[in-house]
Amino acid sequence: MTDQPDLRPDLPPDDDNRCDACAAPPPRAVRRRRRVARAAALLALALLLAGGAATGCGGRATTHHKPGTSHEQASGSVGTLLTATDAGGHRLREVPAEGAPEVQLTVRPDSEDGWNLQLAVKNYRFTPDSTGGAALPGAGHAHLELDGRKLARLYGPWFHLPAAQVPEGAHTLTVRLYADDHTAWAVSGKPVEGTAQLTATATAPAPGRTGGHTHGDTPPPGQTPPSGQAPPSEQADRTVTITVRDGKVSPAPARTELRRGERLALRVTSDRADTLHVHGYDKELALPAGQEATLILTADRTGLFEVETHESDLVLTQLLVR
């Protein structure tokens, strides 16, 4: 029988055209290229995962109330973030009614000055250390409002409201619960809040006093403090005086350098009602319109800390503690 020529086309000796028995390992260069390609693919995947972890679901990096940071809304997957906002412009975070945070507000007169406020919360805990981070279930802080005007941010169930911050007459106090990312907890499209009625009346001036509620150990304006005591600004090692008028800060914001352990008095006068906040220390002070308010703190933490106003969102100064 005559041999027939092999008419099959010449095929390259690759893995797909060789049997397992006669397959030889690919050349070293081919193996090296394959290893490089696999390594590049793994590196690209790792970078993609790292980028997603850094920015979160919303593509924005989360922030924290630490030195030099601002109120940057973090991304969070708890509940549903609505487009609706509360009276302060904070977006609502809708959660089911079952297991939702609840709050009730109780007001009790203080024996010396003003009132003591108690927030009875359910399915909720205060988390001052994580303020500014992502929203966590049933956690965050509260805002206190007087007739719709914000007075302070609350990080616990008790708050003392001085009489000087409440004008004479009948008022409505409101406490509203917020998540760490500054969104307002909401059920059925309404913020989770509690209210209480408050009536402030003028008191008859005691001898040597100018009227109104005052602490027994605090002299009225213009009077000399008791022997051995000094006004708050004199008890401090440093005093910084700041004025806010027409949205401008005077003197211009700058750094205030302190040694660790020094006591600082921040004396601030604002032409509109606002709230002073010292980042990193989580200290707050209500700023009545047109009245000087003083906050004294001990610089027991090193770093760079911003001092700002909540409502007008102005940076007043930076505290550099070494």
Sine and cosine of phi, psi and omega as CSV:
sin_phi,cos_phi,sin_psi,cos_psi,sin_omega,cos_omega
0.00,0.00,0.73,-0.68,-0.08,-1.00
-0.98,0.22,0.73,-0.69,0.02,-1.00
-0.92,0.39,0.73,-0.68,0.04,-1.00
-1.00,-0.06,0.64,-0.77,0.01,-1.00
-0.93,0.38,0.52,-0.85,0.04,-1.00
-0.98,0.19,0.95,-0.33,-0.05,-1.00
-1.00,-0.02,0.03,1.00,0.00,-1.00
-0.94,0.34,0.62,-0.79,-0.01,-1.00
-0.93,0.38,0.47,-0.88,0.06,-1.00
-0.93,0.36,0.83,-0.56,0.00,-1.00
-0.93,-0.36,0.59,-0.81,0.01,-1.00
-0.92,0.40,0.58,-0.81,-0.05,-1.00
-0.98,0.22,0.91,0.42,0.02,-1.00
-0.99,-0.11,-0.02,-1.00,-0.11,-0.99
-0.92,0.40,-0.46,0.89,-0.07,-1.00
-0.98,0.21,-0.23,0.97,-0.10,-0.99
-0.86,-0.52,0.33,0.94,0.05,-1.00
-0.80,-0.60,0.57,-0.82,0.09,-1.00
-0.97,0.23,0.32,-0.95,-0.04,-1.00
-0.89,0.45,-0.51,0.86,-0.06,-1.00
-0.94,0.35,-0.59,0.81,-0.07,-1.00
-0.97,-0.24,0.10,1.00,-0.03,-1.00
-0.94,0.35,0.72,-0.69,0.04,-1.00
-0.94,-0.33,0.49,-0.87,0.01,-1.00
-0.88,0.48,0.54,-0.84,0.00,-1.00
-0.91,0.41,0.35,-0.94,0.01,-1.00
-0.84,0.54,0.36,-0.93,-0.03,-1.00
-0.87,0.50,-0.63,0.78,-0.02,-1.00
-0.90,0.44,-0.63,0.78,0.01,-1.00
-0.90,0.43,-0.69,0.72,0.01,-1.00
-0.89,0.46,-0.62,0.78,-0.01,-1.00
-0.91,0.42,-0.66,0.75,0.02,-1.00
-0.90,0.44,-0.63,0.77,0.02,-1.00
-0.90,0.43,-0.68,0.73,0.02,-1.00
-0.88,0.47,-0.66,0.75,0.01,-1.00
-0.90,0.44,-0.67,0.74,-0.01,-1.00
-0.90,0.43,-0.67,0.74,0.03,-1.00
-0.89,0.46,-0.67,0.74,0.00,-1.00
-0.90,0.45,-0.65,0.76,0.02,-1.00
-0.90,0.43,-0.64,0.77,0.01,-1.00
-0.91,0.42,-0.67,0.74,0.02,-1.00
-0.90,0.43,-0.63,0.78,0.02,-1.00
-0.90,0.43,-0.68,0.74,0.02,-1.00
-0.89,0.46,-0.65,0.76,0.02,-1.00
-0.91,0.42,-0.66,0.75,0.01,-1.00
-0.90,0.44,-0.65,0.76,0.02,-1.00
-0.91,0.42,-0.63,0.78,0.01,-1.00
-0.89,0.45,-0.70,0.72,0.01,-1.00
-0.92,0.40,-0.64,0.77,0.01,-1.00
-0.91,0.42,-0.65,0.76,0.02,-1.00
-0.90,0.44,-0.64,0.77,0.02,-1.00
-0.91,0.40,-0.61,0.79,0.02,-1.00
-0.93,0.38,-0.54,0.84,-0.06,-1.00
-0.96,0.26,-0.54,0.84,-0.11,-0.99
-0.98,-0.22,-0.32,0.95,0.01,-1.00
0.98,0.20,-0.06,-1.00,-0.09,-1.00
-0.91,0.42,-0.53,0.85,-0.09,-1.00
-1.00,0.04,-0.02,1.00,0.01,-1.00
0.98,0.19,0.20,0.98,0.00,-1.00
-0.86,-0.52,0.67,-0.74,0.00,-1.00
-0.94,0.34,0.66,-0.75,0.06,-1.00
-0.97,0.24,0.44,-0.90,0.03,-1.00
-0.80,-0.60,0.13,-0.99,-0.03,-1.00
-0.64,-0.77,0.43,-0.90,0.03,-1.00
-0.97,0.25,0.97,0.22,0.03,-1.00
-0.85,-0.52,0.15,-0.99,-0.06,-1.00
-0.79,0.61,0.76,-0.65,0.11,-0.99
0.98,0.17,0.15,0.99,-0.01,-1.00
-0.98,-0.21,0.28,-0.96,0.03,-1.00
-0.86,-0.51,-0.04,-1.00,0.00,-1.00
-0.98,0.18,1.00,0.06,0.02,-1.00
-0.98,-0.20,0.87,-0.49,-0.05,-1.00
-0.92,0.40,0.81,-0.59,0.00,-1.00
-1.00,0.05,0.30,-0.95,0.07,-1.00
-1.00,0.03,0.56,-0.83,0.02,-1.00
-0.46,-0.89,0.49,-0.87,-0.07,-1.00
-0.96,-0.27,0.14,0.99,-0.02,-1.00
-0.98,0.18,0.78,-0.62,0.03,-1.00
0.91,0.42,-0.38,-0.93,-0.02,-1.00
-0.84,-0.55,0.83,-0.56,0.00,-1.00
-0.99,0.14,0.90,-0.43,-0.04,-1.00
-1.00,-0.01,0.32,-0.95,0.08,-1.00
-0.98,0.18,-0.35,0.94,0.01,-1.00
-0.93,0.36,0.44,-0.90,-0.01,-1.00
-0.79,-0.62,0.26,-0.97,0.12,-0.99
-1.00,0.08,-0.11,-0.99,-0.06,-1.00
-0.90,0.44,-0.40,0.92,0.00,-1.00
-1.00,-0.02,0.04,1.00,0.02,-1.00
1.00,0.01,0.16,0.99,0.02,-1.00
-1.00,0.03,0.73,-0.69,-0.01,-1.00
-0.92,0.38,0.50,-0.86,-0.02,-1.00
-1.00,0.04,0.64,-0.77,0.08,-1.00
-0.92,-0.40,0.98,-0.21,-0.10,-0.99
-0.97,0.23,0.75,-0.66,0.09,-1.00
-0.74,-0.67,0.39,-0.92,0.02,-1.00
-0.88,0.47,0.49,-0.87,-0.03,-1.00
-0.89,0.46,-0.61,0.79,0.00,-1.00
-0.94,0.33,0.87,-0.50,0.00,-1.00
0.99,0.14,0.12,0.99,-0.02,-1.00
-0.96,0.28,0.43,-0.90,0.07,-1.00
-0.87,0.49,0.55,-0.84,0.06,-1.00
-0.70,-0.72,0.45,-0.89,0.02,-1.00
-0.52,-0.85,0.64,-0.77,0.12,-0.99
-0.80,-0.60,0.65,-0.76,-0.07,-1.00
-0.94,-0.35,0.78,-0.63,0.07,-1.00
-0.85,-0.52,0.71,-0.71,-0.03,-1.00
-0.89,-0.46,0.79,-0.62,0.03,-1.00
-0.79,-0.61,0.72,-0.70,0.05,-1.00
-0.89,0.46,0.64,-0.77,0.07,-1.00
-1.00,0.05,0.55,-0.84,-0.07,-1.00
-0.93,0.36,-0.33,0.94,-0.04,-1.00
-0.91,-0.42,-0.65,0.76,-0.09,-1.00
-0.35,-0.94,0.77,-0.64,0.16,-0.99
0.93,0.37,-0.62,-0.78,-0.11,-0.99
-0.65,-0.76,0.44,-0.90,0.13,-0.99
-0.95,-0.30,0.80,-0.60,-0.05,-1.00
-0.96,-0.27,0.70,-0.71,0.06,-1.00
-0.86,-0.51,0.78,-0.63,0.06,-1.00
-0.97,-0.24,0.93,-0.36,0.07,-1.00
-1.00,-0.06,0.95,-0.32,-0.09,-1.00
-0.95,-0.31,0.43,-0.90,0.05,-1.00
-0.70,-0.72,0.64,-0.77,-0.05,-1.00
0.84,0.54,0.60,0.80,-0.11,-0.99
-0.40,-0.92,0.54,-0.84,0.08,-1.00
-0.63,-0.78,0.54,-0.84,0.02,-1.00
-1.00,0.09,0.74,-0.67,-0.05,-1.00
-0.77,-0.64,0.96,0.28,-0.03,-1.00
-0.90,0.43,-0.46,0.89,-0.05,-1.00
-0.95,0.31,-0.34,0.94,-0.05,-1.00
-0.93,-0.38,0.25,0.97,0.02,-1.00
-0.86,0.50,0.76,-0.65,-0.05,-1.00
0.98,-0.19,-0.20,0.98,0.03,-1.00
-1.00,0.03,-0.24,-0.97,-0.01,-1.00
-0.95,0.33,0.43,-0.90,0.00,-1.00
-0.92,0.38,0.78,-0.63,0.04,-1.00
-0.93,-0.38,0.54,-0.84,-0.05,-1.00
-0.86,0.52,0.78,-0.62,0.11,-0.99
0.86,0.51,0.64,0.77,-0.05,-1.00
-0.57,-0.82,0.37,-0.93,0.07,-1.00
0.55,-0.83,-0.65,-0.76,-0.04,-1.00
-0.60,-0.80,-0.01,-1.00,-0.02,-1.00
-0.78,-0.63,0.39,-0.92,0.13,-0.99
-0.92,-0.38,0.63,-0.78,0.07,-1.00
-0.95,-0.32,0.78,-0.62,0.00,-1.00
-0.83,-0.56,0.56,-0.83,0.11,-0.99
-0.89,-0.46,0.94,-0.35,-0.04,-1.00
0.81,0.58,0.65,0.76,0.04,-1.00
1.00,0.09,-0.03,1.00,0.01,-1.00
-0.97,-0.25,0.79,-0.61,-0.05,-1.00
-0.93,0.36,0.76,-0.65,0.05,-1.00
-0.97,-0.23,-0.65,0.76,-0.10,-1.00
-0.28,-0.96,0.28,-0.96,0.17,-0.98
-0.97,-0.23,0.70,-0.71,-0.10,-1.00
-0.93,-0.37,0.73,-0.69,0.01,-1.00
-0.91,-0.40,0.25,0.97,0.01,-1.00
-0.32,-0.95,0.03,-1.00,-0.11,-0.99
-0.99,0.17,-0.14,0.99,-0.02,-1.00
-0.84,-0.54,0.58,-0.81,0.03,-1.00
-0.48,-0.88,0.69,-0.72,0.07,-1.00
-0.99,-0.15,0.82,-0.57,0.00,-1.00
-0.96,-0.26,0.94,-0.34,0.00,-1.00
-0.92,0.40,0.54,-0.84,0.01,-1.00
-0.90,0.43,-0.47,0.88,-0.03,-1.00
-0.90,0.44,-0.34,0.94,-0.03,-1.00
-1.00,-0.03,-0.01,1.00,-0.06,-1.00
-0.86,-0.52,0.92,-0.40,0.05,-1.00
-0.90,0.43,0.35,-0.94,0.02,-1.00
-0.91,0.42,0.67,-0.74,0.02,-1.00
0.79,-0.62,-0.10,-0.99,0.00,-1.00
-1.00,-0.01,0.66,-0.75,-0.07,-1.00
-0.62,-0.79,0.28,-0.96,0.10,-1.00
-0.89,-0.45,0.84,-0.55,0.09,-1.00
-0.99,-0.11,0.68,-0.73,0.01,-1.00
-0.76,-0.65,0.73,-0.68,0.16,-0.99
-0.90,-0.43,0.73,-0.69,-0.05,-1.00
-0.80,-0.60,0.67,-0.74,-0.06,-1.00
-1.00,-0.03,0.68,-0.73,-0.02,-1.00
-0.79,-0.61,0.41,-0.91,0.12,-0.99
-1.00,0.10,0.14,-0.99,-0.01,-1.00
-0.88,0.47,-0.44,0.90,-0.01,-1.00
-1.00,0.02,0.22,0.98,0.07,-1.00
0.96,0.30,0.25,0.97,0.19,-0.98
-1.00,0.08,0.49,-0.87,-0.05,-1.00
-1.00,-0.03,0.79,-0.62,0.08,-1.00
-0.90,0.44,0.66,-0.75,-0.08,-1.00
-0.60,-0.80,0.49,-0.87,0.10,-1.00
-0.75,-0.66,0.78,-0.62,-0.02,-1.00
0.82,0.57,0.61,0.79,0.07,-1.00
0.98,0.19,0.11,0.99,-0.01,-1.00
-0.87,-0.49,0.67,-0.74,-0.01,-1.00
-0.88,0.48,0.52,-0.85,0.08,-1.00
-0.99,0.15,0.91,-0.41,-0.09,-1.00
-0.45,-0.89,0.26,-0.97,0.08,-1.00
-0.71,-0.70,0.50,-0.87,-0.06,-1.00
-0.77,-0.64,0.36,-0.93,0.08,-1.00
-0.45,-0.90,0.51,-0.86,0.01,-1.00
-1.00,-0.06,0.56,-0.83,-0.05,-1.00
-0.61,-0.79,0.73,-0.68,0.04,-1.00
-0.85,-0.52,0.85,-0.53,0.00,-1.00
-0.97,-0.25,0.77,-0.63,0.02,-1.00
-0.85,-0.53,0.51,-0.86,0.04,-1.00
-0.96,0.28,0.64,-0.77,0.02,-1.00
-0.98,-0.22,0.46,-0.89,0.02,-1.00
-0.93,0.37,0.70,-0.71,-0.02,-1.00
-0.90,0.44,0.74,-0.67,0.13,-0.99
-0.99,0.15,0.31,-0.95,0.00,-1.00
-0.81,0.59,0.80,-0.59,0.03,-1.00
0.99,0.13,0.05,1.00,-0.02,-1.00
-0.90,-0.43,0.29,-0.96,-0.06,-1.00
-0.98,-0.18,0.06,1.00,0.01,-1.00
0.97,-0.23,0.31,-0.95,-0.01,-1.00
0.99,0.10,0.14,-0.99,0.01,-1.00
-0.97,0.22,0.72,-0.69,0.09,-1.00
-0.63,-0.78,0.46,-0.89,0.10,-1.00
-0.95,0.31,0.56,-0.83,-0.04,-1.00
-0.89,0.45,-0.47,0.88,-0.05,-1.00
-0.99,-0.15,0.17,0.98,0.00,-1.00
-0.89,-0.45,0.89,-0.45,-0.03,-1.00
-0.95,0.31,0.46,-0.89,0.07,-1.00
-0.91,0.42,0.31,-0.95,-0.01,-1.00
-0.84,0.54,0.69,-0.72,0.07,-1.00
1.00,0.01,-0.18,0.98,0.00,-1.00
-0.99,-0.10,0.41,-0.91,-0.01,-1.00
-0.98,0.17,0.71,-0.71,0.01,-1.00
-0.92,0.38,0.31,-0.95,0.02,-1.00
-0.83,0.56,0.38,-0.93,-0.03,-1.00
-0.84,0.54,0.70,-0.71,0.02,-1.00
1.00,0.01,-0.18,0.98,0.03,-1.00
-0.95,-0.31,0.37,-0.93,0.04,-1.00
-0.78,-0.62,0.45,-0.89,0.08,-1.00
-0.83,0.56,0.40,-0.92,-0.05,-1.00
-0.79,0.62,-0.67,0.75,-0.05,-1.00
-0.91,0.41,-0.48,0.88,0.00,-1.00
-0.99,0.15,-0.39,0.92,0.04,-1.00
-0.96,0.27,-0.28,0.96,-0.02,-1.00
-1.00,0.04,0.44,-0.90,0.06,-1.00
-0.98,0.22,-0.53,0.85,0.00,-1.00
-0.71,-0.70,0.56,-0.83,0.07,-1.00
-0.79,-0.61,0.78,-0.63,0.06,-1.00
-0.89,-0.46,0.86,-0.51,-0.01,-1.00
-0.96,-0.29,0.80,-0.60,-0.10,-1.00
-0.74,-0.67,0.63,-0.78,0.07,-1.00
-0.84,-0.55,0.70,-0.71,0.05,-1.00
-0.89,-0.45,0.86,-0.51,-0.01,-1.00
-0.58,-0.82,0.76,-0.65,0.02,-1.00
0.81,0.58,0.61,0.79,0.04,-1.00
0.97,0.25,0.21,0.98,0.00,-1.00
-0.86,-0.50,0.57,-0.82,-0.05,-1.00
-0.97,-0.24,0.74,-0.67,0.02,-1.00
-0.73,-0.68,0.79,-0.62,-0.08,1.00
-0.92,0.38,0.23,-0.97,-0.03,-1.00
-0.83,0.55,0.60,-0.80,-0.03,-1.00
-0.81,0.59,0.73,-0.68,0.01,-1.00
-0.53,-0.85,-0.03,-1.00,0.01,-1.00
-1.00,-0.05,0.69,-0.73,0.10,-0.99
-0.95,-0.32,0.92,-0.40,-0.07,-1.00
-1.00,0.01,0.73,-0.68,-0.03,-1.00
-0.73,-0.68,0.47,-0.88,0.16,-0.99
-1.00,-0.03,0.58,-0.81,-0.01,-1.00
-0.84,0.54,0.74,-0.67,-0.02,-1.00
0.99,-0.16,-0.24,0.97,0.03,-1.00
-0.95,0.33,0.49,-0.87,0.08,-1.00
-0.98,-0.19,0.75,-0.66,-0.06,-1.00
-0.88,-0.47,0.71,-0.71,0.12,-0.99
-0.95,-0.31,0.87,-0.49,0.08,-1.00
-0.99,-0.17,0.93,-0.38,0.00,-1.00
-0.96,-0.28,0.93,-0.37,-0.14,-0.99
-0.83,-0.56,0.74,-0.68,0.11,-0.99
-0.85,-0.52,0.83,-0.56,-0.02,-1.00
-0.86,-0.51,0.62,-0.78,0.00,-1.00
-0.98,0.19,-0.06,1.00,0.07,-1.00
-0.65,-0.76,0.44,-0.90,0.01,-1.00
-0.90,0.44,0.71,-0.71,-0.07,-1.00
-0.39,-0.92,-0.09,-1.00,0.05,-1.00
-0.72,-0.69,0.78,-0.62,0.05,-1.00
-1.00,0.04,0.67,-0.75,-0.01,-1.00
-0.68,-0.73,0.80,-0.60,0.06,-1.00
-0.98,-0.20,0.94,-0.34,-0.02,-1.00
-0.91,0.40,0.48,-0.88,0.02,-1.00
0.99,0.11,-0.66,0.75,0.06,-1.00
-1.00,-0.08,-0.27,0.96,-0.05,-1.00
0.79,0.62,0.71,0.71,0.09,-1.00
-0.98,-0.18,0.68,-0.74,0.00,-1.00
-0.74,-0.67,0.43,-0.90,0.02,-1.00
-0.53,-0.85,0.79,-0.61,0.08,-1.00
-0.95,0.32,0.70,-0.72,0.00,-1.00
-0.93,-0.37,0.99,-0.16,0.06,-1.00
-0.92,0.39,0.54,-0.84,-0.03,-1.00
-0.89,0.46,0.81,-0.59,0.10,-1.00
0.96,0.26,0.12,0.99,0.00,-1.00
-0.86,-0.51,0.62,-0.79,0.04,-1.00
-0.97,0.24,0.71,-0.71,0.06,-1.00
-0.81,-0.58,0.59,-0.81,-0.07,-1.00
-0.84,-0.54,0.76,-0.65,0.09,-1.00
-0.88,-0.47,0.80,-0.59,0.02,-1.00
-0.93,-0.38,0.78,-0.63,0.04,-1.00
-0.67,-0.74,0.44,-0.90,0.07,-1.00
-0.99,-0.14,0.82,-0.57,-0.05,-1.00
-0.98,0.20,0.97,0.23,-0.06,-1.00
-0.99,-0.16,0.17,0.99,0.00,-1.00
-0.73,-0.68,0.79,-0.62,-0.03,-1.00
-1.00,0.09,0.47,-0.88,0.01,-1.00
0.68,-0.73,-0.19,-0.98,0.01,-1.00
-0.93,-0.37,0.86,-0.51,-0.11,-0.99
-0.82,-0.58,0.76,-0.65,0.03,-1.00
-1.00,0.00,0.62,-0.78,0.11,-0.99
-0.93,-0.37,0.85,-0.53,-0.10,-0.99
-0.63,-0.78,0.19,-0.98,0.12,-0.99
-0.97,-0.23,0.58,-0.82,-0.06,-1.00
-0.98,0.20,-0.77,0.63,-0.12,-0.99
-0.95,0.32,-0.74,0.67,-0.01,-1.00
-1.00,0.06,-0.17,0.99,0.07,-1.00
0.82,0.57,0.76,0.65,0.01,-1.00
-0.94,-0.35,0.66,-0.75,0.13,-0.99
-1.00,0.08,0.86,-0.52,-0.05,-1.00
-1.00,0.00,-0.66,0.75,0.02,-1.00
-0.24,-0.97,0.15,-0.99,0.12,-0.99
-0.85,-0.53,0.73,-0.68,0.02,-1.00
-0.99,-0.16,0.89,-0.46,0.03,-1.00
-0.96,-0.27,0.96,-0.29,-0.07,-1.00
-0.96,-0.27,0.84,-0.54,-0.02,-1.00
-0.93,-0.36,0.00,0.00,0.00,0.00
